[in-house]
Amino acid sequence: MSIPLLEYKPSSQNQRVAGYEVPNEDSPRIYRLEDSPTESEIKELIWAGYRQIFSEHENLKFYRQTNLESQLKNRAITVRDFIRGLAKSEGFRRLVVETNSNYRIVEICLKRILGRASYNKDEEIAWSIKIATQGFGGFIDALVDSEEYQTNFGDNTVPYQRRRFKDRPFNLVTPRYGNYWRDKLENERYKSGDIKNFLDLAKSIEIRTVNYNPVSTANIKIPDTTRNTQPQGIPVSVSPSASFPLS
């Protein structure tokens, strides 16, 4: 028997406050399946899904899920199923899930799937318990099948960051690794300029003494470079002044 999601009080984030907005360069571009009748437009929608879930500026071959792409192009699955498949893919697991704690996974997935940050620590704890009891796949299903996802994105809209006003996009402020993981990588990486490695670096330096050999100039034989032959012929001089006949 799985533990139900714990109750938490949502805070008043900007996406929960109704208001009038004037579209500008900060407004997210919305990709819908019904607005993508051509092949080029459906490809843009697919790449938008990759950018939203993987939050990478370059989509590598490693991320590609060709089976999901083919099914979406043929309208065999919805955009919601496509997002679900990307979040459950092996690439996402290796890049995000295996390198972060449950709290960090909750933070990343809420931003990339629901388009908002976590309300508070209580919500992170509640979703972390969901991961611990139902696994990561059950956590993704709970997000994608939630009423909040259905209300904001439905079946055919790629998730996007909702109501961004002053902050930078999530993909620029939420790196893949958390602080503790980056610190661990930094501590294990050898850095020659790090004070922690100074003693080991000093011990590893091998000091070599230089032996000087004095050299006397009296022992140096200078070769004779004088010529034994005299120059032949009469040297020709060129007068700098010349006279020309005048007519």
Accessible surface in RSA format (square Angstrom, percent):
REM  Atomic radii and reference values for relative SASA: ProtOr
REM  Chains: A
REM  Algorithm: Lee & Richards
REM  Probe-radius: 1.40
REM  Slices: 20
REM RES _ NUM      All-atoms   Total-Side   Main-Chain    Non-polar    All polar
REM                ABS   REL    ABS   REL    ABS   REL    ABS   REL    ABS   REL
RES MET A   1   237.96 123.2 150.02  99.3  87.94 209.4 125.90 107.0 112.07 148.5
RES SER A   2    58.83  49.7  40.15  53.6  18.67  43.0  19.80  42.2  39.02  54.7
RES ILE A   3    86.18  49.0  82.82  61.7   3.37   8.1  84.72  61.0   1.47   4.0
RES PRO A   4    98.37  71.7  88.56  80.7   9.81  35.7  97.32  80.4   1.05   6.5
RES LEU A   5    61.92  34.5  40.57  29.0  21.35  53.7  43.01  30.2  18.91  50.9
RES LEU A   6    81.38  45.3  76.79  54.9   4.59  11.5  79.39  55.8   1.99   5.4
RES GLU A   7   174.37 100.1 141.48 107.0  32.90  78.3  60.54 117.1 113.83  92.9
RES TYR A   8    50.32  23.5  27.19  15.5  23.13  60.2  17.91  13.5  32.41  40.0
RES LYS A   9   178.59  87.1 172.71 106.0   5.88  14.0 116.54 104.9  62.05  66.1
RES PRO A  10    64.74  47.2  46.82  42.7  17.93  65.2  46.82  38.7  17.93 111.4
RES SER A  11    45.86  38.8  36.84  49.2   9.02  20.8  42.35  90.2   3.51   4.9
RES SER A  12    98.45  83.2  68.18  91.0  30.27  69.7  31.94  68.0  66.51  93.2
RES GLN A  13    36.75  20.5  30.49  22.3   6.26  14.9  26.07  55.5  10.68   8.1
RES ASN A  14    61.30  42.3  51.10  49.4  10.20  24.6  23.65  56.9  37.65  36.4
RES GLN A  15    27.32  15.3   5.80   4.2  21.52  51.2   1.08   2.3  26.24  19.9
RES ARG A  16   121.57  51.0  84.00  42.8  37.57  89.4  22.29  30.5  99.28  60.2
RES VAL A  17    79.42  52.3  75.84  68.7   3.58   8.6  79.35  68.9   0.08   0.2
RES ALA A  18   102.18  94.0  69.28 106.9  32.91  74.9  77.45 109.1  24.73  65.5
RES GLY A  19    53.23  65.6   0.00   N/A  53.23  65.6  29.11  79.9  24.12  54.0
RES TYR A  20   200.01  93.4 162.84  92.6  37.17  96.7 126.89  95.4  73.12  90.1
RES GLU A  21    72.30  41.5  53.15  40.2  19.16  45.6  26.30  50.9  46.00  37.6
RES VAL A  22   104.39  68.7  93.39  84.5  11.00  26.5  93.42  81.2  10.96  29.7
RES PRO A  23   111.34  81.1  91.59  83.5  19.75  71.8  94.04  77.6  17.30 107.5
RES ASN A  24    85.60  59.0  63.56  61.4  22.04  53.1  29.49  71.0  56.12  54.2
RES GLU A  25   159.81  91.8 120.86  91.4  38.95  92.7  69.33 134.1  90.48  73.9
RES ASP A  26    56.11  39.3  55.68  55.4   0.43   1.0   6.09  14.3  50.01  49.9
RES SER A  27    50.40  42.6  30.29  40.4  20.11  46.3  24.39  51.9  26.00  36.4
RES PRO A  28    47.14  34.4  26.85  24.5  20.29  73.7  35.62  29.4  11.51  71.5
RES ARG A  29   159.53  67.0 138.56  70.6  20.98  49.9  60.38  82.5  99.15  60.1
RES ILE A  30    64.58  36.7  42.62  31.8  21.96  52.9  42.84  30.9  21.74  59.0
RES TYR A  31    34.44  16.1  31.42  17.9   3.02   7.9  21.01  15.8  13.43  16.6
RES ARG A  32    90.82  38.1  89.75  45.8   1.07   2.6   9.39  12.8  81.43  49.4
RES LEU A  33    16.22   9.0  14.79  10.6   1.44   3.6  14.79  10.4   1.44   3.9
RES GLU A  34   113.91  65.4  78.13  59.1  35.78  85.2  62.29 120.5  51.62  42.1
RES ASP A  35    83.35  58.4  64.54  64.2  18.82  44.5  29.53  69.5  53.82  53.7
RES SER A  36     6.41   5.4   6.11   8.2   0.30   0.7   0.00   0.0   6.41   9.0
RES PRO A  37   105.06  76.6  70.78  64.5  34.28 124.6  75.82  62.6  29.24 181.7
RES THR A  38    71.35  50.7  64.36  65.3   6.99  16.7  69.25  93.0   2.10   3.2
RES GLU A  39   115.02  66.0 103.53  78.3  11.49  27.4  40.93  79.2  74.09  60.5
RES SER A  40    70.67  59.7  64.36  85.9   6.31  14.5  48.22 102.7  22.45  31.5
RES GLU A  41    64.45  37.0  62.88  47.6   1.57   3.7  19.62  37.9  44.83  36.6
RES ILE A  42     7.25   4.1   7.25   5.4   0.00   0.0   7.25   5.2   0.00   0.0
RES LYS A  43    89.40  43.6  88.76  54.5   0.64   1.5  40.17  36.2  49.23  52.4
RES GLU A  44    75.84  43.5  73.31  55.5   2.54   6.0  30.50  59.0  45.34  37.0
RES LEU A  45     0.03   0.0   0.03   0.0   0.00   0.0   0.03   0.0   0.00   0.0
RES ILE A  46     4.77   2.7   4.77   3.6   0.00   0.0   4.77   3.4   0.00   0.0
RES TRP A  47    77.72  31.2  77.72  37.6   0.00   0.0  57.42  30.6  20.30  32.9
RES ALA A  48     7.25   6.7   3.90   6.0   3.35   7.6   4.56   6.4   2.69   7.1
RES GLY A  49     0.01   0.0   0.00   N/A   0.01   0.0   0.01   0.0   0.00   0.0
RES TYR A  50     0.14   0.1   0.14   0.1   0.00   0.0   0.14   0.1   0.00   0.0
RES ARG A  51   101.72  42.7  97.31  49.6   4.41  10.5  42.55  58.1  59.18  35.9
RES GLN A  52    36.95  20.7  30.22  22.1   6.73  16.0   6.52  13.9  30.43  23.1
RES ILE A  53     1.37   0.8   1.37   1.0   0.00   0.0   1.37   1.0   0.00   0.0
RES PHE A  54     5.56   2.8   0.57   0.4   4.99  13.0   1.10   0.7   4.46  12.8
RES SER A  55    16.66  14.1   3.38   4.5  13.28  30.6   2.96   6.3  13.70  19.2
RES GLU A  56    39.94  22.9  35.44  26.8   4.50  10.7   1.47   2.9  38.46  31.4
RES HIS A  57   133.02  72.7 106.70  74.2  26.32  67.3  76.19  78.5  56.82  66.1
RES GLU A  58   128.74  73.9 123.79  93.7   4.95  11.8  48.31  93.4  80.43  65.7
RES ASN A  59    40.56  28.0  13.65  13.2  26.91  64.8   3.70   8.9  36.87  35.6
RES LEU A  60   100.17  55.8  97.43  69.7   2.74   6.9 100.17  70.4   0.00   0.0
RES LYS A  61   187.90  91.7 170.38 104.5  17.53  41.7 115.45 103.9  72.46  77.2
RES PHE A  62    90.23  45.1  68.39  42.4  21.85  56.8  77.93  47.2  12.30  35.2
RES TYR A  63     8.79   4.1   8.79   5.0   0.00   0.0   1.10   0.8   7.70   9.5
RES ARG A  64    85.96  36.1  70.23  35.8  15.73  37.5   7.13   9.7  78.83  47.8
RES GLN A  65    46.56  26.0  43.16  31.5   3.40   8.1   4.21   9.0  42.36  32.1
RES THR A  66    88.46  62.9  81.39  82.5   7.07  16.9  56.60  76.0  31.86  48.2
RES ASN A  67   113.68  78.4 109.05 105.4   4.63  11.1  22.48  54.1  91.20  88.2
RES LEU A  68    34.81  19.4  34.79  24.9   0.01   0.0  34.79  24.4   0.01   0.0
RES GLU A  69     9.91   5.7   9.91   7.5   0.00   0.0   3.01   5.8   6.90   5.6
RES SER A  70    56.44  47.7  52.32  69.8   4.12   9.5  28.92  61.6  27.52  38.6
RES GLN A  71    71.01  39.7  70.02  51.2   0.99   2.4  22.11  47.1  48.90  37.1
RES LEU A  72     0.00   0.0   0.00   0.0   0.00   0.0   0.00   0.0   0.00   0.0
RES LYS A  73    77.31  37.7  62.05  38.1  15.25  36.3  29.76  26.8  47.54  50.6
RES ASN A  74   111.04  76.6  83.51  80.7  27.52  66.3  24.05  57.9  86.99  84.1
RES ARG A  75   115.79  48.6  89.46  45.6  26.33  62.7  50.86  69.5  64.93  39.4
RES ALA A  76    74.15  68.2  35.44  54.7  38.71  88.1  45.26  63.7  28.89  76.5
RES ILE A  77    28.85  16.4  22.40  16.7   6.45  15.6  26.92  19.4   1.93   5.2
RES THR A  78    44.19  31.4  44.08  44.7   0.11   0.3  42.53  57.1   1.66   2.5
RES VAL A  79     0.00   0.0   0.00   0.0   0.00   0.0   0.00   0.0   0.00   0.0
RES ARG A  80    39.35  16.5  39.15  20.0   0.19   0.5   0.13   0.2  39.22  23.8
RES ASP A  81    51.55  36.1  47.91  47.7   3.64   8.6  12.53  29.5  39.01  38.9
RES PHE A  82     0.08   0.0   0.08   0.0   0.00   0.0   0.08   0.0   0.00   0.0
RES ILE A  83     0.00   0.0   0.00   0.0   0.00   0.0   0.00   0.0   0.00   0.0
RES ARG A  84    45.53  19.1  45.53  23.2   0.00   0.0  24.54  33.5  20.99  12.7
RES GLY A  85    18.64  23.0   0.00   N/A  18.64  23.0  14.87  40.8   3.78   8.5
RES LEU A  86     0.00   0.0   0.00   0.0   0.00   0.0   0.00   0.0   0.00   0.0
RES ALA A  87     0.30   0.3   0.12   0.2   0.18   0.4   0.12   0.2   0.18   0.5
RES LYS A  88    82.02  40.0  60.26  37.0  21.76  51.8  36.96  33.3  45.06  48.0
RES SER A  89     9.92   8.4   0.36   0.5   9.56  22.0   9.88  21.0   0.03   0.0
RES GLU A  90   103.18  59.2  95.48  72.2   7.70  18.3  53.97 104.4  49.21  40.2
RES GLY A  91     2.64   3.3   0.00   N/A   2.64   3.3   0.16   0.4   2.48   5.6
RES PHE A  92     2.47   1.2   2.47   1.5   0.00   0.0   2.47   1.5   0.00   0.0
RES ARG A  93    87.56  36.8  87.56  44.6   0.00   0.0  16.68  22.8  70.87  43.0
RES ARG A  94   127.34  53.5 117.83  60.1   9.52  22.7  16.07  22.0 111.28  67.4
RES LEU A  95    31.66  17.6  30.27  21.7   1.40   3.5  31.62  22.2   0.04   0.1
RES VAL A  96     3.04   2.0   3.04   2.8   0.00   0.0   3.04   2.6   0.00   0.0
RES VAL A  97    21.67  14.3  16.15  14.6   5.52  13.3  16.15  14.0   5.52  15.0
RES GLU A  98   109.37  62.8  77.55  58.7  31.83  75.8  37.00  71.6  72.38  59.1
RES THR A  99    19.59  13.9  18.17  18.4   1.42   3.4  19.59  26.3   0.00   0.0
RES ASN A 100    18.50  12.8   0.00   0.0  18.50  44.5   2.93   7.1  15.56  15.0
RES SER A 101    48.48  41.0  37.80  50.4  10.68  24.6  41.86  89.2   6.61   9.3
RES ASN A 102    56.47  38.9  52.95  51.2   3.52   8.5   8.27  19.9  48.21  46.6
RES TYR A 103    94.53  44.1  93.26  53.1   1.28   3.3  59.44  44.7  35.09  43.3
RES ARG A 104    31.90  13.4  29.30  14.9   2.61   6.2  12.05  16.5  19.85  12.0
RES ILE A 105     4.16   2.4   4.16   3.1   0.00   0.0   4.16   3.0   0.00   0.0
RES VAL A 106     0.00   0.0   0.00   0.0   0.00   0.0   0.00   0.0   0.00   0.0
RES GLU A 107    45.09  25.9  45.09  34.1   0.00   0.0   6.58  12.7  38.51  31.4
RES ILE A 108     0.51   0.3   0.04   0.0   0.47   1.1   0.51   0.4   0.00   0.0
RES CYS A 109     0.25   0.2   0.12   0.1   0.12   0.3   0.12   0.3   0.12   0.1
RES LEU A 110     0.00   0.0   0.00   0.0   0.00   0.0   0.00   0.0   0.00   0.0
RES LYS A 111    20.98  10.2  20.66  12.7   0.32   0.8   2.82   2.5  18.16  19.3
RES ARG A 112    12.30   5.2  12.01   6.1   0.28   0.7   7.32  10.0   4.98   3.0
RES ILE A 113     2.06   1.2   2.06   1.5   0.00   0.0   2.06   1.5   0.00   0.0
RES LEU A 114     2.27   1.3   2.17   1.6   0.10   0.2   2.23   1.6   0.04   0.1
RES GLY A 115     0.43   0.5   0.00   N/A   0.43   0.5   0.00   0.0   0.43   1.0
RES ARG A 116     4.32   1.8   2.05   1.0   2.27   5.4   2.47   3.4   1.85   1.1
RES ALA A 117    32.77  30.1  31.10  48.0   1.67   3.8  31.10  43.8   1.67   4.4
RES SER A 118    19.74  16.7   9.77  13.0   9.96  23.0   0.00   0.0  19.74  27.7
RES TYR A 119    29.59  13.8  13.30   7.6  16.29  42.4   3.95   3.0  25.64  31.6
RES ASN A 120    52.15  36.0  39.73  38.4  12.42  29.9  37.59  90.5  14.57  14.1
RES LYS A 121   113.61  55.4 106.52  65.4   7.09  16.9  79.32  71.4  34.28  36.5
RES ASP A 122    85.37  59.8  80.78  80.4   4.59  10.8  12.58  29.6  72.79  72.6
RES GLU A 123     0.00   0.0   0.00   0.0   0.00   0.0   0.00   0.0   0.00   0.0
RES GLU A 124    24.33  14.0  24.33  18.4   0.00   0.0   0.09   0.2  24.24  19.8
RES ILE A 125    63.79  36.3  63.79  47.5   0.00   0.0  63.79  45.9   0.00   0.0
RES ALA A 126     1.25   1.2   0.34   0.5   0.91   2.1   0.34   0.5   0.91   2.4
RES TRP A 127    14.41   5.8  14.41   7.0   0.00   0.0  14.41   7.7   0.00   0.0
RES SER A 128     9.61   8.1   8.40  11.2   1.21   2.8   8.74  18.6   0.88   1.2
RES ILE A 129    50.42  28.7  49.10  36.6   1.32   3.2  50.34  36.3   0.07   0.2
RES LYS A 130    23.87  11.6  22.49  13.8   1.38   3.3   2.85   2.6  21.02  22.4
RES ILE A 131    17.15   9.8  13.12   9.8   4.02   9.7  13.12   9.5   4.02  10.9
RES ALA A 132    78.71  72.4  39.65  61.2  39.06  88.8  48.32  68.0  30.39  80.5
RES THR A 133    58.83  41.8  21.94  22.2  36.88  87.9  27.59  37.1  31.24  47.2
RES GLN A 134    71.76  40.1  45.02  32.9  26.74  63.7  22.88  48.7  48.88  37.1
RES GLY A 135    32.46  40.0   0.00   N/A  32.46  40.0  29.93  82.1   2.53   5.7
RES PHE A 136    14.38   7.2   6.83   4.2   7.55  19.6   6.83   4.1   7.55  21.6
RES GLY A 137    24.54  30.3   0.00   N/A  24.54  30.3  19.58  53.7   4.96  11.1
RES GLY A 138    18.91  23.3   0.00   N/A  18.91  23.3  12.71  34.9   6.20  13.9
RES PHE A 139     0.00   0.0   0.00   0.0   0.00   0.0   0.00   0.0   0.00   0.0
RES ILE A 140     0.00   0.0   0.00   0.0   0.00   0.0   0.00   0.0   0.00   0.0
RES ASP A 141    42.24  29.6  41.90  41.7   0.34   0.8  16.47  38.8  25.77  25.7
RES ALA A 142    28.17  25.9  13.53  20.9  14.64  33.3  23.74  33.4   4.43  11.7
RES LEU A 143     0.06   0.0   0.06   0.0   0.00   0.0   0.06   0.0   0.00   0.0
RES VAL A 144     0.00   0.0   0.00   0.0   0.00   0.0   0.00   0.0   0.00   0.0
RES ASP A 145    76.13  53.3  53.06  52.8  23.07  54.6  26.78  63.0  49.36  49.2
RES SER A 146    26.21  22.1  17.12  22.8   9.09  20.9  26.21  55.8   0.00   0.0
RES GLU A 147   146.82  84.3 135.13 102.2  11.69  27.8  53.63 103.7  93.19  76.1
RES GLU A 148    47.91  27.5  39.61  30.0   8.30  19.8  30.92  59.8  17.00  13.9
RES TYR A 149     0.25   0.1   0.13   0.1   0.13   0.3   0.13   0.1   0.13   0.2
RES GLN A 150    70.14  39.2  59.00  43.1  11.14  26.5  28.73  61.2  41.41  31.4
RES THR A 151   106.32  75.6  72.26  73.3  34.06  81.2  67.05  90.1  39.27  59.4
RES ASN A 152    52.29  36.1  29.87  28.9  22.42  54.0   6.42  15.4  45.88  44.3
RES PHE A 153     6.93   3.5   0.66   0.4   6.27  16.3   3.97   2.4   2.96   8.5
RES GLY A 154    22.53  27.8   0.00   N/A  22.53  27.8  21.06  57.8   1.47   3.3
RES ASP A 155    60.10  42.1  53.71  53.5   6.39  15.1   9.00  21.2  51.09  51.0
RES ASN A 156    49.01  33.8  46.75  45.2   2.26   5.4   3.05   7.3  45.96  44.4
RES THR A 157    13.89   9.9  13.51  13.7   0.38   0.9   2.96   4.0  10.93  16.5
RES VAL A 158     5.18   3.4   3.99   3.6   1.19   2.9   3.99   3.5   1.19   3.2
RES PRO A 159     2.54   1.9   0.00   0.0   2.54   9.2   0.00   0.0   2.54  15.8
RES TYR A 160    45.14  21.1  44.73  25.4   0.41   1.1  18.95  14.2  26.19  32.3
RES GLN A 161    21.44  12.0  18.59  13.6   2.86   6.8  10.47  22.3  10.97   8.3
RES ARG A 162    27.73  11.6  22.27  11.4   5.47  13.0  12.65  17.3  15.08   9.1
RES ARG A 163    52.07  21.9  42.47  21.6   9.60  22.9  26.32  36.0  25.74  15.6
RES ARG A 164    44.88  18.8  30.30  15.4  14.58  34.7   2.87   3.9  42.01  25.5
RES PHE A 165   105.87  53.0  82.03  50.8  23.84  62.0  84.83  51.4  21.04  60.2
RES LYS A 166   186.80  91.1 151.13  92.7  35.67  84.9 100.43  90.4  86.37  92.0
RES ASP A 167    93.72  65.7  84.17  83.8   9.55  22.6  24.72  58.2  69.00  68.8
RES ARG A 168   148.89  62.5 142.47  72.6   6.42  15.3  56.57  77.3  92.32  56.0
RES PRO A 169    37.87  27.6  37.87  34.5   0.00   0.0  37.87  31.3   0.00   0.0
RES PHE A 170    36.34  18.2  35.32  21.9   1.03   2.7  35.32  21.4   1.03   2.9
RES ASN A 171    61.69  42.5  45.57  44.0  16.11  38.8  12.58  30.3  49.11  47.5
RES LEU A 172    86.25  48.0  60.30  43.1  25.95  65.2  64.00  45.0  22.25  59.9
RES VAL A 173    58.77  38.7  34.61  31.3  24.16  58.2  39.25  34.1  19.52  52.9
RES THR A 174     5.87   4.2   3.44   3.5   2.43   5.8   1.57   2.1   4.30   6.5
RES PRO A 175    68.65  50.0  56.42  51.4  12.23  44.4  68.11  56.2   0.54   3.4
RES ARG A 176    66.00  27.7  58.75  29.9   7.26  17.3  13.54  18.5  52.46  31.8
RES TYR A 177    63.04  29.4  62.18  35.4   0.86   2.2  30.52  22.9  32.52  40.1
RES GLY A 178     4.94   6.1   0.00   N/A   4.94   6.1   4.94  13.5   0.00   0.0
RES ASN A 179   100.78  69.5  95.69  92.5   5.09  12.3  26.41  63.6  74.37  71.9
RES TYR A 180   110.50  51.6  99.00  56.3  11.51  29.9 103.82  78.0   6.68   8.2
RES TRP A 181    58.33  23.4  58.19  28.2   0.14   0.3  57.70  30.8   0.62   1.0
RES ARG A 182    88.58  37.2  87.60  44.7   0.98   2.3  43.70  59.7  44.88  27.2
RES ASP A 183    81.04  56.8  79.93  79.6   1.11   2.6  20.89  49.2  60.15  60.0
RES LYS A 184   100.24  48.9  96.59  59.3   3.65   8.7  54.43  49.0  45.81  48.8
RES LEU A 185    73.58  41.0  69.29  49.6   4.29  10.8  69.95  49.1   3.63   9.8
RES GLU A 186    71.06  40.8  70.69  53.5   0.37   0.9  31.52  61.0  39.54  32.3
RES ASN A 187   100.83  69.5  68.91  66.6  31.92  76.9  25.50  61.4  75.33  72.8
RES GLU A 188   126.70  72.7  89.92  68.0  36.78  87.6  46.67  90.3  80.03  65.3
RES ARG A 189   129.43  54.3 118.61  60.5  10.83  25.8  65.07  88.9  64.36  39.0
RES TYR A 190   131.21  61.3 107.27  61.0  23.94  62.3 103.71  77.9  27.50  33.9
RES LYS A 191    58.86  28.7  53.93  33.1   4.94  11.8  32.31  29.1  26.55  28.3
RES SER A 192    74.00  62.5  62.45  83.3  11.55  26.6  27.12  57.8  46.88  65.7
RES GLY A 193    78.42  96.7   0.00   N/A  78.42  96.7  43.58 119.6  34.85  78.0
RES ASP A 194    32.45  22.7  22.25  22.1  10.19  24.1  11.83  27.8  20.62  20.6
RES ILE A 195   141.03  80.3 126.43  94.2  14.59  35.2 128.98  92.9  12.05  32.7
RES LYS A 196   144.70  70.6 114.47  70.2  30.24  72.0  91.60  82.4  53.10  56.6
RES ASN A 197    27.03  18.6  27.03  26.1   0.00   0.0   0.15   0.4  26.88  26.0
RES PHE A 198   123.42  61.7 123.05  76.2   0.37   1.0 123.42  74.8   0.00   0.0
RES LEU A 199   110.96  61.8 109.50  78.3   1.46   3.7 109.50  76.9   1.46   3.9
RES ASP A 200    90.05  63.1  83.96  83.6   6.09  14.4  24.27  57.1  65.78  65.6
RES LEU A 201    57.48  32.0  56.35  40.3   1.13   2.8  57.48  40.4   0.00   0.0
RES ALA A 202    47.15  43.3  31.38  48.4  15.77  35.9  33.41  47.0  13.74  36.4
RES LYS A 203   152.29  74.3 118.56  72.7  33.74  80.3  81.56  73.4  70.74  75.3
RES SER A 204    81.61  69.0  45.79  61.1  35.81  82.5  49.26 104.9  32.35  45.3
RES ILE A 205   108.24  61.6  91.09  67.9  17.15  41.3  95.62  68.9  12.61  34.2
RES GLU A 206   132.24  75.9 105.55  79.9  26.69  63.6  45.67  88.3  86.56  70.7
RES ILE A 207   154.76  88.1 125.17  93.3  29.59  71.3 128.85  92.8  25.90  70.3
RES ARG A 208   192.08  80.6 168.06  85.7  24.02  57.2  64.02  87.5 128.06  77.6
RES THR A 209   121.69  86.5  95.18  96.5  26.51  63.2  76.24 102.4  45.45  68.7
RES VAL A 210   108.10  71.1  85.45  77.4  22.65  54.6  88.94  77.3  19.16  52.0
RES ASN A 211   130.05  89.7 105.88 102.3  24.17  58.2  30.93  74.4  99.11  95.8
RES TYR A 212   190.36  88.9 164.50  93.6  25.86  67.3 127.43  95.8  62.92  77.6
RES ASN A 213   126.10  87.0 106.55 103.0  19.56  47.1  28.19  67.9  97.91  94.6
RES PRO A 214   136.20  99.3 103.02  93.9  33.18 120.6 115.27  95.2  20.93 130.1
RES VAL A 215   123.03  81.0  88.65  80.3  34.38  82.8  92.82  80.6  30.21  81.9
RES SER A 216    58.68  49.6  46.22  61.7  12.46  28.7  34.91  74.3  23.77  33.3
RES THR A 217   113.21  80.5 100.40 101.8  12.81  30.5  68.63  92.2  44.58  67.4
RES ALA A 218    92.62  85.2  54.10  83.5  38.52  87.6  65.96  92.9  26.66  70.6
RES ASN A 219   128.61  88.7  95.13  91.9  33.48  80.6  32.88  79.1  95.73  92.5
RES ILE A 220   103.47  58.9  85.41  63.6  18.06  43.5  89.62  64.5  13.85  37.6
RES LYS A 221   189.96  92.7 163.58 100.4  26.38  62.8 112.30 101.1  77.66  82.7
RES ILE A 222   149.23  84.9 126.06  93.9  23.18  55.9 127.05  91.5  22.19  60.2
RES PRO A 223    99.52  72.5  86.41  78.8  13.10  47.6  92.90  76.7   6.61  41.1
RES ASP A 224   120.77  84.6  83.36  83.0  37.41  88.5  44.28 104.2  76.49  76.3
RES THR A 225   121.15  86.2  90.67  91.9  30.48  72.6  66.05  88.7  55.11  83.3
RES THR A 226   102.43  72.9  79.57  80.7  22.86  54.5  76.08 102.2  26.35  39.8
RES ARG A 227   220.02  92.4 187.57  95.6  32.45  77.3  62.74  85.8 157.28  95.3
RES ASN A 228   147.33 101.6 109.99 106.3  37.34  89.9  33.32  80.2 114.01 110.2
RES THR A 229   108.77  77.4  94.51  95.8  14.25  34.0  74.13  99.6  34.64  52.4
RES GLN A 230   141.64  79.2 132.55  96.9   9.09  21.6  53.48 113.8  88.16  66.9
RES PRO A 231   124.18  90.5  95.48  87.0  28.69 104.3 106.92  88.3  17.26 107.3
RES GLN A 232   167.36  93.6 135.19  98.8  32.18  76.6  62.35 132.7 105.02  79.7
RES GLY A 233    68.97  85.0   0.00   N/A  68.97  85.0  39.89 109.5  29.08  65.1
RES ILE A 234   156.15  88.9 137.51 102.4  18.63  44.9 138.58  99.8  17.57  47.7
RES PRO A 235   123.13  89.7  97.95  89.3  25.18  91.5 109.84  90.7  13.29  82.6
RES VAL A 236   136.94  90.1 102.17  92.5  34.77  83.8 106.16  92.2  30.78  83.5
RES SER A 237   106.41  89.9  79.75 106.4  26.66  61.4  50.53 107.6  55.88  78.3
RES VAL A 238   133.29  87.7 107.85  97.6  25.44  61.3 110.24  95.8  23.05  62.5
RES SER A 239    76.18  64.4  52.83  70.5  23.35  53.8  44.74  95.3  31.44  44.1
RES PRO A 240   141.92 103.4  97.69  89.1  44.24 160.8 109.13  90.1  32.80 203.8
RES SER A 241    86.67  73.2  72.05  96.2  14.63  33.7  49.84 106.1  36.83  51.6
RES ALA A 242    80.53  74.0  43.22  66.7  37.31  84.9  52.13  73.4  28.40  75.2
RES SER A 243   111.31  94.1  81.45 108.7  29.86  68.8  51.97 110.7  59.34  83.1
RES PHE A 244   157.46  78.8 140.52  87.0  16.94  44.1 141.90  86.0  15.56  44.5
RES PRO A 245   133.81  97.5 103.63  94.5  30.18 109.7 115.21  95.1  18.60 115.6
RES LEU A 246   172.76  96.2 138.13  98.8  34.63  87.1 140.16  98.4  32.61  87.7
RES SER A 247   165.49 139.8  85.94 114.7  79.55 183.3  88.22 187.9  77.27 108.3
END  Absolute sums over single chains surface
CHAIN  1 A    17576.9      14129.7       3447.2       9861.5       7715.4
END  Absolute sums over all chains
TOTAL         17576.9      14129.7       3447.2       9861.5       7715.4
